[in-house]
Amino acid sequence: MTSSPRLVLLSAFLMGTVISFSPSPLHHQDHALKQSTAAIGIEWQEPIAKKEARFEQNSKLMYENILEETPWFIRKMVQKNMNNAIVELCEDAVTETDMYAIIMKITPKANLQDSLDVLDKHKTRAVQHSVTSTASTAVPSAGSFVIAEQDVCFEQNSKLMYENILEATPWFIRKMVQKNMNNAIADLCQEAVTETHMYAIITQITPKSNLQDSIDVLDKLKTRAVQQSVTNTAFTTVTVVSTSEDVLFEQNSKLMYDNVLEATPGFIRKVVQKNMNNAIADLCEEAVTENDMYEVVKQITPKHFLQNSIDVLDQHKTHAVKQFEEEYRTSSFIVAGKEVRFEQSSKVMYDKILEGHPVFVRQVVKNNLDKAISEMCGEIMTENDMYEVINVASPKPLLKFNIIILDEHKTS
């Protein structure tokens, strides 16, 4: 059955009528988008005249990542708002600094910090000074930062420290901490915020119970150029030392100090820190050296934990402390009532054999070793002598285990 020309014409007319009176799908999308954005408190901006924009530095990457981080159902709206702001604010080119101004113009206060964090990930070093100044002075208009209405320049890694302190702060007190930091910056800093300033600021605003955690965040980001100043400041203002004197850490002694604390279980860390500080006050006059840290740790550490602490120190010792090791290796010790001079790494081997045995049998092992050394060796003890001593003094089931310990510490 074929359709009559009249029926085809009528169908075409009806279709034309429906199409001519139906709103475009794009109209439906825009209307729905307006309703959804109004519901979540984001202002819809009508598109304005198109304009070609040239992106400089990493501004295009910032632009794209802002869109990527935006929920899909409002992405088109955010893109239109960014484009409108670019037309209004930028004349020839869009820079990274412009992107900060654009985002602060179009973003609701509740989401502003998240958007700024996206920009921060892609800013270049060349714009860092400008960005940090913008972040500290332009954001107050959005109600997020208050630095007493003064321009602040962040030097060294101070801005990175600032951001990481906020990131490590629980979200429900982050704004309060940020406000306290900004107020402290306004009080303490005139033209620029340095890394040393950040230590002083954190010490001023942080409760004692959380202070060490905050200092640890700063320590991870300090630069070498500020290390001497930071270590001195960190010790005299953060820890409780039984002296009013300032203490300077030399070589890698501060790194040793920090890592001994880090390796200490949290529930006794404060006690260990206090004991180290008191020992430093007793043993050191002007500066703490790496050798001093060995003496401090030996003085305060229980015997069954001593080797673990020494191992921590060994990881950070510099070449300057090798002489101390050589003196230790070639020192004379009283063994079973007899003075014996240990050469090469024989004393290290001796100590490691003892540490490799459980505490409750260690004294028995020591007595057996001392007896064998006294009987077999003269005034000098070498590495080869230690192998002979172990062959004689070690029970057969443990002989292979003890030989492995010796092999690990023999010199080449």
C-alpha positions in Angstrom: 0.0 0.0 0.0 1.5 3.4 -1.0 0.9 6.7 0.7 -1.0 9.3 -1.1 0.7 12.6 -2.0 -1.9 14.4 0.3 -0.9 12.2 3.3 2.8 12.8 2.7 2.3 16.5 2.5 0.2 16.6 5.6 2.8 14.6 7.5 5.5 16.9 6.4 3.5 19.9 7.4 2.8 18.5 10.9 6.5 17.7 11.4 7.4 21.2 10.3 4.8 22.6 12.7 6.2 20.5 15.7 9.8 21.5 14.9 9.0 25.1 14.4 7.3 25.4 17.8 9.6 23.2 19.8 12.4 24.9 21.8 15.9 23.7 20.9 17.7 21.1 23.0 20.3 23.7 23.8 17.6 25.9 25.2 16.5 23.1 27.5 20.1 22.5 28.6 20.6 26.1 29.4 17.4 26.4 31.3 18.1 23.3 33.3 21.6 24.5 34.0 20.4 27.8 35.2 18.0 26.1 37.6 20.7 23.6 39.0 23.3 26.4 39.5 20.8 28.6 41.2 20.0 25.7 43.6 23.6 25.4 44.7 24.3 29.1 45.0 26.5 29.7 41.9 25.6 32.7 39.9 24.9 32.2 36.2 26.5 34.7 33.8 25.2 35.2 30.3 27.9 34.8 27.6 29.4 38.0 26.4 31.3 38.9 23.2 33.9 36.3 22.1 37.5 37.3 22.2 40.7 35.5 21.3 42.9 34.9 24.3 46.6 34.0 24.4 47.6 31.9 27.4 51.1 32.5 28.9 53.2 30.5 31.4 51.0 27.7 32.8 47.8 29.6 32.7 46.2 27.3 30.1 47.1 24.3 32.2 45.4 26.0 35.2 42.4 26.7 33.1 42.0 23.1 31.9 42.6 21.6 35.4 40.0 23.9 36.9 37.5 22.5 34.4 38.6 19.0 35.0 38.1 19.3 38.8 34.7 20.8 38.3 31.6 18.5 38.5 30.4 17.7 35.0 26.9 19.1 35.5 28.2 22.6 36.1 31.3 22.5 33.9 29.8 24.4 31.0 28.6 27.1 33.3 32.0 27.4 35.0 33.7 27.6 31.6 31.4 30.4 30.5 32.0 32.3 33.7 35.8 31.9 33.3 35.6 33.0 29.7 33.6 36.1 30.7 36.1 37.0 33.4 39.0 36.6 31.0 37.3 39.0 28.6 36.7 41.5 31.4 40.1 41.3 33.2 42.7 40.4 30.5 43.7 42.7 27.7 46.3 40.9 25.6 47.3 37.6 27.3 46.1 35.5 30.3 48.9 35.0 32.8 49.0 32.7 35.9 48.4 35.7 38.1 45.3 36.6 36.0 44.0 33.0 36.6 44.1 33.6 40.4 42.1 36.8 40.0 39.6 35.1 37.7 39.1 32.2 40.0 38.6 34.5 43.0 36.1 36.5 41.0 33.9 33.6 39.9 34.2 31.0 42.7 31.9 30.8 45.7 33.6 31.3 49.1 33.0 27.7 50.2 34.9 26.3 47.2 37.5 29.0 46.8 40.4 27.3 48.6 40.0 24.1 46.7 40.2 26.0 43.4 43.3 27.9 44.6 44.9 24.6 45.5 44.4 23.5 41.9 46.1 26.6 40.6 49.0 26.3 43.1 49.9 22.9 41.7 50.7 24.4 38.3 52.2 27.8 39.1 55.7 28.4 37.8 58.7 29.7 39.8 58.7 32.8 37.7 55.3 33.7 39.0 55.7 32.5 42.5 56.4 35.9 44.0 53.4 37.4 42.3 51.2 34.5 43.2 52.1 34.4 46.9 51.5 38.2 47.1 48.2 37.7 45.4 47.2 34.8 47.6 47.9 36.8 50.7 46.4 40.2 49.8 43.7 39.5 47.2 42.0 36.6 48.8 40.8 38.6 51.8 38.2 40.1 49.6 36.8 36.6 49.3 36.8 36.2 53.1 39.4 33.4 53.2 42.7 35.2 54.3 43.4 38.1 56.6 46.9 39.4 56.8 46.1 42.8 58.3 45.7 44.4 54.9 49.5 44.4 54.2 51.4 43.0 51.2 53.4 40.0 52.3 56.2 38.4 50.2 57.1 34.8 51.0 60.8 33.9 50.7 62.7 30.6 50.5 60.2 27.8 51.2 58.1 29.7 53.6 55.0 29.7 51.4 55.3 26.0 51.0 55.6 25.6 54.7 52.5 27.8 55.2 50.5 25.7 52.8 51.6 22.3 54.2 50.8 23.4 57.8 47.2 24.1 56.6 47.1 20.9 54.7 48.1 18.9 57.8 45.5 20.7 59.9 42.1 19.0 60.4 39.6 20.6 58.1 37.2 21.7 60.9 39.8 24.0 62.5 41.7 24.9 59.3 40.2 28.4 58.9 40.9 29.3 62.5 44.6 28.1 62.1 44.9 30.1 58.9 43.6 33.2 60.5 45.9 32.8 63.5 48.9 32.3 61.1 47.9 35.4 59.1 47.6 37.5 62.3 51.0 36.3 63.5 52.6 37.1 60.1 51.1 40.6 60.4 52.6 41.0 63.9 56.0 39.4 63.3 56.9 40.2 59.7 57.5 43.5 58.1 58.4 43.0 54.5 58.9 39.3 53.9 58.1 36.0 55.6 61.2 33.7 55.8 61.5 30.1 56.9 62.8 31.2 60.2 59.7 33.4 60.7 57.5 30.4 60.0 59.1 28.5 62.9 58.5 31.5 65.2 54.9 31.8 64.0 54.1 28.1 64.5 55.7 28.2 67.9 53.5 31.2 68.8 50.1 29.9 67.7 50.4 26.1 68.3 49.4 24.3 71.5 52.3 22.5 73.1 50.7 19.1 72.6 50.7 19.6 68.8 53.8 21.7 68.5 56.3 19.0 67.6 54.1 17.6 64.8 53.9 21.1 63.3 57.7 21.6 63.6 58.2 18.3 61.8 56.1 19.6 58.9 58.4 22.7 58.7 61.6 20.6 59.0 60.8 18.6 55.9 60.7 21.8 53.8 63.5 23.9 55.1 66.3 24.8 52.7 70.0 24.3 53.3 70.6 28.0 53.3 68.4 28.4 56.4 69.4 25.2 58.1 71.8 26.6 60.7 69.3 29.3 61.6 66.4 26.9 61.7 68.2 24.3 63.8 69.2 26.8 66.3 65.7 28.3 66.4 64.0 24.9 66.5 66.0 23.8 69.5 65.8 27.0 71.6 62.2 27.7 71.1 60.6 24.3 70.6 62.2 22.0 73.1 62.5 22.3 76.9 66.2 22.5 77.7 67.4 22.8 81.3 69.5 25.8 80.4 68.9 29.3 79.2 71.8 29.1 76.7 71.2 28.9 72.9 72.6 25.7 71.4 74.0 25.5 67.9 73.9 22.2 66.0 76.9 21.4 63.8 77.4 18.9 61.0 74.4 16.5 60.9 73.9 16.6 64.7 70.4 18.2 64.3 69.4 15.6 61.8 70.5 12.9 64.2 68.6 14.6 67.0 65.4 14.7 64.9 65.7 11.1 63.7 66.3 9.7 67.1 63.0 11.3 68.2 61.2 10.1 65.1 62.3 6.5 65.8 61.1 6.8 69.4 57.6 5.5 70.1 55.1 8.3 70.5 54.1 7.6 74.0 57.7 8.1 75.4 58.9 10.7 72.8 58.6 13.7 75.1 60.5 11.9 77.9 63.3 11.0 75.5 63.4 14.5 74.1 63.6 16.0 77.6 66.4 13.6 78.5 68.4 14.4 75.3 68.0 18.1 76.0 69.2 17.8 79.6 72.2 15.7 78.4 73.0 18.3 75.8 72.9 21.0 78.4 75.3 18.9 80.6 77.7 17.8 78.0 77.9 20.6 75.4 79.1 24.1 75.9 78.6 26.0 72.7 77.7 23.6 69.9 76.4 20.0 69.5 78.6 17.9 67.2 77.9 14.5 65.8 80.3 13.0 68.3 78.4 14.7 71.1 75.2 13.1 69.9 76.8 9.6 70.2 77.7 10.5 73.8 74.2 11.9 74.5 72.5 8.8 73.2 74.8 6.5 75.1 74.1 8.4 78.3 70.3 8.4 78.2 69.4 5.1 76.3 68.7 1.8 78.1 71.2 -0.9 77.1 68.7 -3.0 75.3 67.7 -0.1 73.0 71.2 1.4 72.6 72.2 -0.3 69.4 69.0 0.7 67.6 69.7 4.4 68.6 73.3 4.1 67.5 72.1 2.7 64.1 69.9 5.8 63.6 73.0 8.1 64.3 75.1 6.0 61.9 72.8 6.7 59.1 73.5 10.5 59.2 77.1 10.7 60.3 79.4 12.7 58.0 83.0 12.0 57.0 84.2 14.3 59.8 83.1 11.7 62.4 85.1 8.9 60.9 88.1 9.7 63.1 85.9 9.1 66.1 85.1 5.7 64.7 88.7 4.8 64.0 89.6 5.8 67.6 86.8 3.6 68.9 87.9 0.7 66.7 91.5 0.9 67.9 90.8 1.7 71.5 91.9 -0.5 74.4 89.4 -2.3 76.6 89.7 -4.4 79.7 88.6 -8.0 78.8 88.6 -10.5 81.6 91.0 -8.4 83.6 93.4 -8.0 80.7 93.9 -4.9 78.5 93.3 -5.7 74.9 93.7 -3.3 71.9 91.0 -3.9 69.3 92.1 -3.2 65.7 90.3 -2.9 62.3 86.6 -3.7 63.0 87.2 -6.3 65.6 85.5 -4.3 68.4 82.5 -3.7 66.2 82.3 -7.5 65.5 82.5 -8.1 69.3 79.7 -5.7 70.0 77.5 -7.0 67.2 77.9 -10.6 68.4 76.6 -9.6 71.8 73.7 -7.6 70.3 72.7 -10.5 68.2 71.9 -12.6 71.3 68.8 -12.2 73.5 69.3 -10.0 76.5 68.8 -12.8 79.0 71.8 -14.8 77.7 74.0 -11.8 76.6 76.0 -11.8 79.8 76.8 -15.5 79.4 77.9 -15.0 75.8 80.1 -12.0 76.9 81.8 -14.1 79.6 82.5 -16.9 77.0 83.9 -14.4 74.5 86.1 -12.6 77.1 87.5 -15.9 78.4 88.4 -17.0 74.8 90.0 -13.6 74.0 92.0 -13.7 77.2 93.3 -17.2 76.5 93.9 -17.0 72.8 94.9 -13.4 72.1 97.8 -11.2 73.2 97.5 -7.5 73.6 96.1 -6.9 70.1 92.8 -8.2 68.8 92.3 -8.4 65.0 89.4 -9.4 62.9 91.0 -12.8 62.1 91.3 -13.3 65.9 87.6 -12.7 66.2 86.9 -15.6 63.8 89.1 -17.9 65.9 87.4 -16.8 69.1 84.0 -17.4 67.7 85.0 -20.9 66.4 86.0 -21.7 70.0 83.4 -19.9 72.1 80.3 -20.3 70.0 77.9 -23.3 70.4 77.8 -25.3 67.2 74.1 -24.6 66.4 74.9 -20.8 66.5 78.3 -20.9 64.8 77.0 -20.2 61.3 74.8 -17.4 62.6 77.8 -15.7 64.4 80.1 -16.1 61.4 77.5 -14.3 59.3 77.6 -11.4 61.8 81.4 -11.2 61.5 81.2 -11.3 57.8 78.9 -8.3 57.7 81.3 -6.1 59.6 84.7 -7.2 58.4 86.8 -4.5 56.5 87.6 -4.9 52.9 
